Each structure stands twice: as structure tokens, then as C-alpha cells.
Amino acid sequence: MLTMLMHQLLLDGAERHPDTTALTWVDRDRSLTYAQSVDMMMRMAGGLASLGVRPGDRVAIVAHNGLDYLLAMLGAWRLGAISAHVNVKFANELVYYFGDHQPTVVVYTHDMLDPVRRAAAEVASIRHLVCMDGPQEGAHSLPDLLAAALPVPADPGDEGAIAHLSYTSGTTGKPKGACLAHEPTVRASRCIAERLRLTRADVSFGPTALSSSYQLVGNLLPPLSRGAGTAVMGRWSPGAAWEAIERLNASAFVANPTFLEELLVESRARGRTPGRLRYGLSGGGPVPPALKSAWRDELGLPLVESFGQSELGGFMALGFPDLASADAPIVRVGPPLPDKEVRIVDAEGRPVPTGRIGEIILTGGFMKGYWGKPEKTEDATRGGWLRTGDLGFVDADGYVTMRGRRSELIEVDGVLWFPRDVEEALCQIAGVRQAALVGAPHPLLGRRPVAFVVLGDGTELAEAAMKAAIAPRLSYDIEALSIRVVPELPMTPTGKIAKAELAASLSEAA
């Protein structure tokens, strides 16, 4: 019986076109064809099985992007196990993450040895450590396990099983492990591939962290579903990324807004776009309108905005890889994908009229739940609808426009401010690269709006000038608004602006 399994996409590709390049690690200039990728996936599965990994077990991965990371994911899926992803930036918090999902085996990169070993000593479920880079004290050598070509158990073939566990950003409370099952995620990925018009001739390049589900559904599974190639990058550098896109003839650049802007700047400096790039795909956070416009007007390329979250295993809305006309609303994302039913509701869960802002909810495929947190799962998925916590609206064309997280709204003297309104207005000022609005405690206003702004090189803008520029574009009384110019904004590992850190800095100062 044919089943919808994540690793089956690789098997199908190997059967149809075994010599086509499937996976590339740009840092080491290493590639595997579909046939070679299947062979290495089976070797990984055999190695993990020899360490006792069984269906449903968690295989934790704490590593930088690379081929071994991809193979660890694929090998776990082939066994019916769950690949559980922890970003290397959270190395000091591994006890929490391992304690939460209770892995059997931890696969890690050599520079993570000390934090991995310390955390493993406190989590009884961990039976084996596997170092990607060769033998280390107390750890198996992944190269040796792969070379052994150990036997592989039969494929459980359970398309309803959890395959992928990645953690939310943890903007409110501790991060939660969102559990994605095979079938709905494969279905979503095929819809994404169709929306992006991927073909076997495409090569998708994604430099953001594999620990995020954005890489899974933006850069990995959609290309594999079409027999195309996918490339990953471990150490980000705009120059190296530009050259990799050129060298690989990559047609898609899958990244967060920060990387998309840096590739734009690199292309400006070189006087052209690299290779045969035909679109950029953004995820991990809202896209500044000025960035979309610059890709369209300067590079002559569409910047396709996606709208998703860790709980989704796909996107709730996605644009098309077409150049938008100058009069098209630049801030809207795109229509929902065919596998999703999206609704906008008010605080009581009632549908709101077209064009009115409300909470975005959806059905048609999303996570099985948060690992080990049934109450939070029930709260987020009650009635068979995922409550996203995101606010937005659907226009007359059926396009979704996101206006921000409900938890990020700022009440200023009884008036609700949508941070994205202010952020987009600021980013329309020439010389403003990034902007983030948060609220600070205030004895009279309740919350005082504070905007943190990053300026382009050589740009100097006074607060008064920026406030004067945005005042006509906003319906708020901006007298209370404070604007602070900073060299950079803190970012989460998934590429979002870490507004919680900004708000915490204001609370500490107060």
C-alpha cells in the first residue's frame, strides 16, 4: 500500500531519477544524488537501530546545518522514530529540552560535546551519544556507524505517526515541542511545491537552521516531492551564500527577512543577482514592505512571503512566485493553500466580515499536539481548529494579511496599537532597515510604545524626523511614542525579532 511518508519522497526520487542531485551541503561542497541519499539514509537507520532506536523513540539532533543533520532526520523517519530538534544556540538549556522529549539517542556535532554530555547525565532516557565528526569520549562515531552498513528493520509505514518535533519560539513561557506527523506534512509540502511551481529542474537553497520546521516545509520536503535538489548552509555569510547560489544554479532562496535583506545588499554590491534565481521565499517573521519592494524593483524578482508557525507543518498562506504590480497591496501574504481551511474569528469564535481583523484559525492539517502537554494541546486545537494566536484579515481576493500576534498588542491609554502598523511605517522611511515596537510599563498610559530602529550604514535620522514622517500614515496619537536607534535587534534562532528581550530590557530599565 502506498503511504505518505516524509522519507518516501526520497525513495520515490531515487526510483525515478537516481542520478539527480538531491542533497547538498554548501559549506563543504558535498552533494549526494537521490540514489546515494537513499543509501546513506539506510545506513543511518541501521546505525540508529543498532543503538536500540525503535518506532516512536526520539532521536535528538543538536548540530549545525549539514548533510549529517539531514541524514539523521531521514534515518529516524525511516525507522518510525521521531527526529527531535534543538537549536545549537540553546546549548545551555539542553537539560530542559532533553527532559521534555526524553530522547533515546542524541546525535550532535563535536563542538556541542560538553553541553550535550552535561545534559545527558541528568536525563535517564538517553542511552547513547553519537558524534557526527568521529569518535569522542563517551560517544559513538557516526562515520563508523555509517560505514558499517548495519541491517535495517522493516519500515513501519505509519503515515499517522509523529516524525518531526521542533520547538516553538517560547515567547510566552517555556518552548513547547510541536509534533508533526508524516501524512499532513507531506500533503502540505506538495501543496507548497505546487504553489511555488517547483519542478525537477529547480534547486532550493536554505541557510536558516534545520532545527526549525520552516526549513522542513520551505526548503526540504517541497523540492523532494518534485524530484528537485535542496541545499543547506551551516555558517551564514552573504558573500558565500551568493556564490553558492551562483555555483549551484539555485532557483529558490529560502530564508528569513534578515538573510533576504543581506542577499539583496550583496547583489547590489556585485551589480546583479546570482545564477538563475527566480524567487526568494521568506519565513520566520513578517517581511518589511520595503524589502519586498526592493526585491521587486531592484532585483526584478518576487519575494514570496509565507505565513506559518511551528504548530503547522506547512503554511496557512503563501504568495505566488510572480512579480507583483506596483499598485498591488505589498503587505498581504497570499491566499490559503489548498490543504488548509482558514477563517478569521472574533474573541467569541464567530466569523468576522471580509476585511475585518480577527484571530486566524484553521483546519485541514496541523500538529498532533505539543509533546507531553495535553492541556495546552487541547487549548490550541479545540474543536478541530488550530487557534494560531495571530491576528489578520482576508480581503475580497481571498488573500491573507497578517497584522501581528495577539500577545504583542500594546494598549496605550485605552487604545490598542498593532505593532506592525508602526513598524511598517518606520520601514518606509529611507535609511530604516528594521523596526520593532514593544510596550514599556507607564504609570499613566498603562503601556508606553517604544520603537527600536536599525538604520542603514551611514544613515542618521533624528527621532523627531522619524515621528514626523510616520504620523500621516498612522491613526494613533504618536505623542507617546519613543524611538530608539540601536545597532542591531536581538533575533530568535528561527529568525524572528526577539521582542521579549526588547520588552525585558525596558522593564529592567524602568
C-alpha positions as CSV (number, residue, x, y, z in Angstrom):
1,M,0.0,0.0,0.0
2,L,1.3,3.4,-0.9
3,T,1.7,5.7,2.1
4,M,2.5,9.4,2.6
5,L,5.8,9.3,4.5
6,M,8.4,12.1,4.6
7,H,11.3,9.7,3.7
8,Q,9.2,8.1,0.9
9,L,9.8,11.3,-1.1
10,L,13.5,10.5,-1.2
11,L,12.8,6.8,-2.1
12,D,10.4,7.9,-4.9
13,G,13.0,10.3,-6.3
14,A,15.7,7.5,-6.3
15,E,13.4,5.2,-8.3
16,R,12.5,7.8,-10.9
17,H,15.8,9.7,-11.3
18,P,18.6,8.1,-9.2
19,D,21.4,10.3,-10.6
20,T,19.8,13.7,-10.0
21,T,21.4,15.6,-7.1
22,A,19.1,15.5,-4.1
23,L,21.1,17.0,-1.1
24,T,23.9,19.5,-1.0
25,W,26.0,20.9,1.9
26,V,27.4,24.1,0.6
27,D,30.0,24.7,3.3
28,R,31.8,21.5,2.4
29,D,30.8,21.4,-1.3
30,R,29.4,17.9,-0.7
31,S,26.4,16.5,-2.6
32,L,24.5,13.3,-2.8
33,T,22.3,12.0,-5.6
34,Y,18.9,10.6,-4.8
35,A,20.4,7.1,-5.0
36,Q,23.3,8.0,-2.8
37,S,21.0,9.7,-0.3
38,V,18.8,6.6,0.0
39,D,21.9,4.5,0.6
40,M,23.1,6.9,3.3
41,M,19.6,7.1,4.9
42,M,19.5,3.4,5.2
43,R,23.0,3.3,6.7
44,M,21.9,5.9,9.2
45,A,18.7,3.9,10.0
46,G,20.8,0.8,10.5
47,G,23.2,2.6,12.8
48,L,20.4,4.1,14.9
49,A,18.6,0.7,15.1
50,S,21.8,-0.9,16.3
51,L,21.7,1.5,19.2
52,G,18.2,0.4,20.1
53,V,16.1,3.1,18.4
54,R,12.6,1.8,17.8
55,P,9.4,3.3,16.4
56,G,8.2,6.3,18.5
57,D,11.6,6.8,20.1
58,R,13.0,10.3,20.0
59,V,16.4,11.0,18.3
60,A,17.6,14.4,19.4
61,I,19.7,16.4,17.0
62,V,21.9,19.2,18.3
63,A,24.1,20.3,15.4
64,H,24.9,22.9,12.8
65,N,23.3,22.5,9.3
66,G,24.9,19.9,7.2
67,L,24.4,16.6,5.3
68,D,24.7,14.5,8.5
69,Y,21.9,16.6,10.0
70,L,19.7,15.7,7.1
71,L,20.6,12.1,7.2
72,A,19.9,11.9,10.9
73,M,16.4,13.2,10.2
74,L,15.8,10.8,7.3
75,G,17.3,7.8,9.2
76,A,15.0,8.4,12.2
77,W,11.9,8.7,10.0
78,R,12.8,5.5,8.1
79,L,12.7,3.7,11.5
80,G,9.4,5.2,12.5
81,A,11.3,7.2,15.2
82,I,10.9,11.0,15.8
83,S,13.6,13.5,15.0
84,A,13.7,16.0,17.8
85,H,15.4,19.3,17.0
86,V,17.2,21.6,19.4
87,N,19.0,24.7,18.1
88,V,22.7,24.9,19.0
89,K,22.0,28.4,20.4
90,F,20.2,26.7,23.2
91,A,23.2,24.6,24.3
92,N,23.0,25.9,27.9
93,E,19.4,24.8,28.1
94,L,19.7,21.2,26.9
95,V,18.6,19.8,30.2
96,Y,15.1,21.4,29.7
97,Y,14.8,20.2,26.1
98,F,16.1,16.7,26.7
99,G,14.0,16.4,29.8
100,D,10.9,17.5,27.9
101,H,11.1,15.0,25.0
102,Q,13.2,12.2,26.6
103,P,15.4,11.1,23.7
104,T,16.9,7.7,23.4
105,V,19.9,8.8,21.3
106,V,21.5,12.2,20.9
107,V,23.2,13.0,17.6
108,Y,25.5,16.0,17.9
109,T,28.3,17.9,16.3
110,H,31.7,17.8,18.0
111,D,31.7,21.4,19.4
112,M,28.5,20.5,21.4
113,L,30.2,17.7,23.4
114,D,30.4,19.4,26.8
115,P,26.8,20.7,27.0
116,V,25.4,17.5,25.5
117,R,27.3,15.3,27.9
118,R,26.3,17.5,30.9
119,A,22.6,17.4,29.9
120,A,22.7,13.6,29.1
121,A,24.0,12.9,32.6
122,E,20.7,14.3,34.0
123,V,18.3,12.7,31.6
124,A,17.9,9.0,32.3
125,S,16.2,8.1,28.9
126,I,19.4,8.9,27.0
127,R,21.3,5.6,26.3
128,H,23.8,6.7,23.6
129,L,25.5,9.8,22.2
130,V,26.6,9.9,18.6
131,C,29.2,12.4,17.4
132,M,28.9,13.4,13.7
133,D,32.6,14.2,13.4
134,G,34.1,10.9,14.6
135,P,34.9,9.3,18.0
136,Q,34.8,11.3,21.2
137,E,35.0,10.0,24.8
138,G,31.6,8.5,25.8
139,A,30.2,8.8,22.3
140,H,29.8,6.6,19.2
141,S,31.4,7.7,15.9
142,L,28.8,8.5,13.3
143,P,31.2,7.9,10.4
144,D,31.9,4.4,11.8
145,L,28.2,3.6,12.2
146,L,27.5,4.7,8.6
147,A,30.5,2.7,7.2
148,A,29.2,-0.5,9.0
149,A,26.0,-0.6,6.8
150,L,24.1,-2.4,9.6
151,P,20.8,-4.2,9.0
152,V,17.7,-2.0,8.8
153,P,14.3,-3.2,10.2
154,A,11.2,-3.2,8.1
155,D,9.6,0.2,7.6
156,P,6.6,0.6,9.9
157,G,4.9,2.6,7.2
158,D,2.7,4.5,9.6
159,E,1.8,7.8,8.0
160,G,-0.1,8.9,11.1
161,A,2.9,8.6,13.3
162,I,4.8,11.7,14.6
163,A,8.0,12.2,12.6
164,H,9.3,15.7,13.5
165,L,9.4,17.5,16.8
166,S,10.6,21.2,16.8
167,Y,10.2,23.8,19.4
168,T,8.2,27.0,19.4
169,S,9.9,30.2,20.0
170,G,8.8,30.3,23.6
171,T,7.8,34.0,23.6
172,T,5.4,33.3,26.4
173,G,6.5,30.6,28.8
174,K,8.8,27.7,28.1
175,P,9.2,26.5,24.5
176,K,6.8,23.7,23.5
177,G,7.6,20.8,21.3
178,A,5.3,20.8,18.3
179,C,4.8,17.3,16.9
180,L,4.3,16.9,13.1
181,A,3.0,13.7,11.6
182,H,4.0,12.3,8.2
183,E,0.8,12.5,6.2
184,P,-0.4,16.0,6.8
185,T,3.1,17.4,6.5
186,V,3.7,15.6,3.2
187,R,0.4,16.7,1.9
188,A,1.1,20.3,2.9
189,S,4.6,20.1,1.3
190,R,3.1,19.0,-2.0
191,C,0.7,21.9,-1.9
192,I,3.6,24.3,-1.3
193,A,5.6,22.8,-4.2
194,E,2.6,23.4,-6.4
195,R,2.1,27.0,-5.3
196,L,5.8,27.7,-5.9
197,R,5.7,25.9,-9.2
198,L,8.7,23.7,-8.3
199,T,9.9,21.2,-11.0
200,R,12.7,18.7,-11.1
201,A,14.9,21.4,-12.7
202,D,14.8,23.5,-9.5
203,V,17.4,23.8,-6.8
204,S,16.3,25.2,-3.4
205,F,18.8,26.8,-1.1
206,G,18.1,27.4,2.6
207,P,20.6,28.8,5.1
208,T,18.4,29.0,8.1
209,A,18.5,26.5,11.0
210,L,17.3,22.9,10.3
211,S,16.1,22.9,13.9
212,S,13.1,25.0,12.7
213,S,10.1,23.4,10.9
214,Y,10.4,26.3,8.4
215,Q,13.3,24.5,6.8
216,L,11.3,21.3,6.7
217,V,8.4,22.7,4.8
218,G,10.1,25.5,2.9
219,N,13.4,24.1,1.7
220,L,13.4,20.3,2.2
221,L,10.2,18.4,1.6
222,P,8.6,20.5,-1.2
223,P,11.7,20.1,-3.5
224,L,12.0,16.4,-2.7
225,S,8.3,16.0,-3.6
226,R,9.1,17.2,-7.1
227,G,12.5,15.4,-7.6
228,A,14.3,18.7,-7.3
229,G,17.5,19.4,-5.3
230,T,17.9,21.1,-1.9
231,A,20.9,22.7,-0.4
232,V,21.7,23.7,3.2
233,M,24.3,26.0,4.7
234,G,25.8,25.8,8.2
235,R,27.7,29.1,8.6
236,W,25.9,32.1,7.2
237,S,27.8,34.6,5.1
238,P,26.1,36.8,2.5
239,G,29.1,36.5,0.1
240,A,29.4,32.8,0.5
241,A,25.7,32.4,0.1
242,W,25.6,34.5,-3.1
243,E,28.5,32.4,-4.6
244,A,26.8,29.2,-3.6
245,I,23.5,30.2,-5.3
246,E,25.6,31.0,-8.4
247,R,27.6,27.8,-8.3
248,L,24.6,25.5,-7.7
249,N,22.3,27.4,-10.2
250,A,19.9,27.6,-7.3
251,S,16.4,28.9,-8.4
252,A,15.0,29.4,-4.9
253,F,16.4,31.2,-1.8
254,V,14.5,30.1,1.3
255,A,15.4,32.3,4.3
256,N,14.3,34.8,6.9
257,P,13.9,38.5,6.3
258,T,17.4,39.3,7.7
259,F,19.1,36.9,5.3
260,L,16.9,38.1,2.4
261,E,18.0,41.7,3.0
262,E,21.7,40.7,3.3
263,L,21.5,38.9,0.0
264,L,19.9,42.0,-1.5
265,V,22.7,44.1,-0.3
266,E,25.3,41.6,-1.6
267,S,23.6,41.6,-5.0
268,R,23.7,45.4,-5.1
269,A,27.4,45.3,-4.4
270,R,28.0,42.8,-7.2
271,G,25.7,44.5,-9.6
272,R,23.5,41.5,-10.3
273,T,21.5,38.6,-8.9
274,P,23.3,35.2,-8.7
275,G,22.8,32.4,-11.1
276,R,19.3,31.6,-12.2
277,L,17.5,32.7,-9.0
278,R,13.8,33.1,-9.7
279,Y,12.3,33.9,-6.3
280,G,13.0,34.4,-2.6
281,L,10.8,32.7,0.0
282,S,10.5,34.4,3.4
283,G,9.5,32.9,6.7
284,G,10.2,33.2,10.4
285,G,8.7,36.6,10.7
286,P,6.9,39.4,8.9
287,V,8.5,40.8,5.8
288,P,9.1,44.6,5.8
289,P,7.2,46.1,2.8
290,A,10.4,48.0,1.8
291,L,12.2,44.7,1.5
292,K,9.5,43.2,-0.8
293,S,9.6,46.3,-2.9
294,A,13.4,46.3,-3.2
295,W,13.4,42.7,-4.4
296,R,10.8,43.5,-7.0
297,D,12.2,46.9,-8.1
298,E,16.0,46.3,-7.8
299,L,16.4,42.6,-8.4
300,G,13.4,42.1,-10.6
301,L,12.5,39.1,-8.5
302,P,9.4,38.2,-6.4
303,L,9.9,37.9,-2.7
304,V,7.2,35.3,-1.8
305,E,6.0,35.7,1.8
306,S,4.9,32.6,3.7
307,F,2.8,32.7,6.9
308,G,3.1,29.7,9.2
309,Q,4.2,28.6,12.6
310,S,5.9,25.6,14.3
311,E,2.5,24.0,15.0
312,L,1.5,23.9,11.4
313,G,3.8,21.6,9.4
314,G,3.1,23.8,6.4
315,F,1.9,27.3,5.7
316,M,-1.5,28.8,6.3
317,A,-1.0,31.3,3.5
318,L,1.6,31.7,0.8
319,G,2.2,34.1,-2.1
320,F,2.9,33.2,-5.7
321,P,6.4,33.4,-7.4
322,D,5.3,36.2,-9.6
323,L,6.3,39.9,-9.7
324,A,3.6,41.9,-8.1
325,S,2.4,45.0,-9.9
326,A,3.3,48.4,-8.4
327,D,-0.3,49.0,-7.3
328,A,-0.8,45.6,-5.6
329,P,-1.0,45.7,-1.8
330,I,2.5,44.9,-0.8
331,V,1.8,43.8,2.8
332,R,-0.5,41.0,2.1
333,V,0.8,37.4,2.1
334,G,-1.2,35.4,-0.3
335,P,-4.2,33.0,-0.3
336,P,-4.5,30.0,1.9
337,L,-3.1,26.7,0.5
338,P,-5.4,24.0,-0.8
339,D,-4.8,21.7,2.2
340,K,-6.0,24.4,4.7
341,E,-9.3,26.0,5.6
342,V,-8.7,29.4,7.1
343,R,-11.2,31.5,9.0
344,I,-11.0,34.9,10.8
345,V,-12.9,35.0,14.0
346,D,-13.6,37.4,16.9
347,A,-12.9,36.9,20.6
348,E,-16.0,34.6,20.9
349,G,-15.0,32.5,17.9
350,R,-17.6,34.0,15.5
351,P,-16.6,34.6,11.9
352,V,-16.0,38.3,11.1
353,P,-16.8,40.1,7.8
354,T,-14.3,40.3,4.9
355,G,-11.6,42.8,5.6
356,R,-12.0,42.9,9.3
357,I,-9.2,41.9,11.7
358,G,-9.6,38.9,13.9
359,E,-7.8,35.8,15.1
360,I,-6.7,33.4,12.3
361,I,-7.8,29.8,12.9
362,L,-7.5,26.9,10.5
363,T,-8.2,23.3,9.9
364,G,-7.1,20.8,7.3
365,G,-3.8,19.5,8.9
366,F,-1.6,20.7,11.7
367,M,0.4,19.3,14.6
368,K,-0.7,16.2,16.5
369,G,-0.1,18.2,19.6
370,Y,2.6,19.6,22.0
371,W,4.8,16.9,23.3
372,G,3.7,15.9,26.8
373,K,1.3,18.8,27.2
374,P,-2.2,17.6,26.6
375,E,-3.9,20.6,28.2
376,K,-2.0,23.1,26.1
377,T,-2.8,20.9,23.0
378,E,-6.5,20.9,23.8
379,D,-6.5,24.7,24.3
380,A,-4.7,25.3,21.0
381,T,-6.7,22.8,18.9
382,R,-10.2,22.7,20.5
383,G,-13.0,21.8,18.1
384,G,-10.6,20.6,15.5
385,W,-9.3,24.1,14.7
386,L,-5.8,25.4,15.3
387,R,-6.0,28.7,17.3
388,T,-2.9,30.4,15.9
389,G,-2.9,33.5,18.2
390,D,-2.2,35.5,15.1
391,L,-4.3,38.5,14.1
392,G,-5.1,39.3,10.5
393,F,-7.8,39.6,7.8
394,V,-8.8,38.1,4.5
395,D,-9.6,40.6,1.7
396,A,-12.0,40.3,-1.2
397,D,-9.4,38.4,-3.3
398,G,-9.1,35.8,-0.6
399,Y,-5.6,36.9,0.3
400,V,-4.5,36.8,4.0
401,T,-2.8,39.8,5.6
402,M,-1.1,39.3,8.9
403,R,-1.2,42.1,11.5
404,G,0.7,40.5,14.4
405,R,0.5,38.3,17.4
406,R,-2.4,38.9,19.7
407,S,0.0,38.7,22.6
408,E,2.0,41.6,21.1
409,L,-0.8,44.1,21.0
410,I,0.0,47.2,23.1
411,E,-2.8,49.1,25.0
412,V,-1.8,52.7,25.2
413,D,-4.1,54.9,27.3
414,G,-7.0,52.7,26.4
415,V,-6.2,52.4,22.7
416,L,-4.9,49.1,21.2
417,W,-1.8,49.5,19.0
418,F,-0.9,47.0,16.3
419,P,2.9,47.0,16.4
420,R,3.2,46.1,12.7
421,D,1.4,49.3,11.7
422,V,4.2,51.4,13.3
423,E,7.0,49.0,12.2
424,E,5.8,49.1,8.5
425,A,5.5,52.9,8.6
426,L,9.0,53.2,10.0
427,C,10.5,50.9,7.4
428,Q,9.1,53.1,4.7
429,I,11.5,55.8,5.7
430,A,14.6,55.8,3.6
431,G,17.5,54.5,5.6
432,V,15.5,52.5,8.1
433,R,16.4,48.8,7.8
434,Q,14.5,47.2,10.7
435,A,12.0,48.3,13.3
436,A,10.3,46.6,16.3
437,L,7.6,48.1,18.6
438,V,7.2,46.9,22.1
439,G,5.4,48.3,25.2
440,A,7.1,49.6,28.4
441,P,5.3,50.0,31.7
442,H,4.0,53.5,32.3
443,P,2.1,54.8,35.4
444,L,-0.4,56.9,33.4
445,L,-0.7,55.3,30.0
446,G,-0.5,51.7,31.2
447,R,2.0,50.9,28.4
448,R,4.2,53.3,26.6
449,P,5.1,52.4,23.0
450,V,8.8,52.2,22.3
451,A,10.2,51.5,18.8
452,F,13.7,50.1,18.3
453,V,15.1,51.0,14.9
454,V,18.2,49.8,12.9
455,L,19.5,52.3,10.4
456,G,21.4,51.5,7.2
457,D,25.2,52.2,7.0
458,G,25.9,55.9,7.0
459,T,22.3,56.9,7.8
460,E,21.5,59.4,10.5
461,L,17.9,60.1,11.5
462,A,16.6,62.0,14.5
463,E,13.6,60.8,16.5
464,A,11.6,63.9,15.7
465,A,12.1,63.5,12.0
466,M,11.1,59.8,12.1
467,K,7.9,60.6,14.1
468,A,7.0,63.4,11.7
469,A,7.5,61.0,8.7
470,I,5.2,58.3,10.1
471,A,2.5,60.5,11.7
472,P,0.4,60.8,8.4
473,R,0.5,57.1,7.9
474,L,-0.9,56.1,11.3
475,S,-4.2,56.5,13.1
476,Y,-2.6,56.5,16.6
477,D,-1.6,59.5,18.7
478,I,2.2,59.1,18.4
479,E,2.9,61.7,21.1
480,A,3.6,58.9,23.5
481,L,5.9,57.0,21.0
482,S,9.6,56.8,21.8
483,I,12.0,55.8,19.1
484,R,15.5,54.4,19.9
485,V,18.2,53.8,17.3
486,V,20.1,50.6,18.0
487,P,23.0,48.9,16.1
488,E,21.0,45.6,15.8
489,L,17.9,43.8,17.0
490,P,18.1,40.6,19.0
491,M,16.9,37.6,17.0
492,T,15.4,34.2,17.9
493,P,17.0,31.1,16.4
494,T,14.2,30.9,13.9
495,G,15.0,34.4,12.6
496,K,12.2,36.4,14.3
497,I,12.9,39.6,16.2
498,A,13.1,38.7,19.8
499,K,10.6,41.2,21.1
500,A,10.5,39.6,24.5
501,E,14.2,40.6,25.0
502,L,13.5,44.1,24.0
503,A,10.5,44.4,26.3
504,A,12.5,42.8,29.2
505,S,15.3,45.4,28.7
506,L,12.7,48.2,29.1
507,S,11.2,46.6,32.2
508,E,14.6,46.3,33.7
509,A,15.4,49.9,32.9
510,A,12.1,51.0,34.5
